[in-house]
Amino acid sequence: MNGQANIMEYVLMTFFVIVVIGAIIFLLTFFQVLQFGGEQQKAVFTRQLFIAKYFLASPLMARENSVFDDAKLTALSESNGCRELEAVLGSGWAVEVTRLDSNTAGACTAENYPDCGRWSYCGQNIRNQSIVLPVNVYGASDGLAGIGIMKVVIYTK
């Protein structure tokens, strides 16, 4: 009888140790997955900020530092701007600049410029999670700078 109790005690202790080790492995794996998700989100945010900074400082789009020129934005969107920009910034992103004080909110083309207020690059339908930054947009036709927003999206798999 005493031998049978010792065997049961040994089996229960072994089961308890296995459960504790399994719980520790599960928790460590869970924390690693959370940390990886956080690192991935940080990498996406860093890339969004890099693209936004490139757009704001690029002489292809800006009149001066941090002020977009609507004529330059329209010209770049009419050319193969996306292909040229992807050569520098890589693929899997989209940017949309919208002038908020514009009378019309349509997409800008050579035909409707300057009666427009939205420029899109490398993505026409921006509905994913994005960062939105306030920007200044200089209107070459009226000589006034207006307020706008810039949305930057990184497409993740």
Secondary structure, 3 states (H helix, E strand, C coil): CHHHHHHHHHHHHHHHHHHHHHHHHHHHHHHHHHHHHHHHHHHHHHHHHHHHHHHHHCCCCEEECCEEEHHHHHHHHHCCHHHHHHHHHCCCEEEEEEECCCCCCCECCCCCCCCCCEEEECCCCCCCCEEEEEEEEEECCCCEEEEEEEEEEECCC
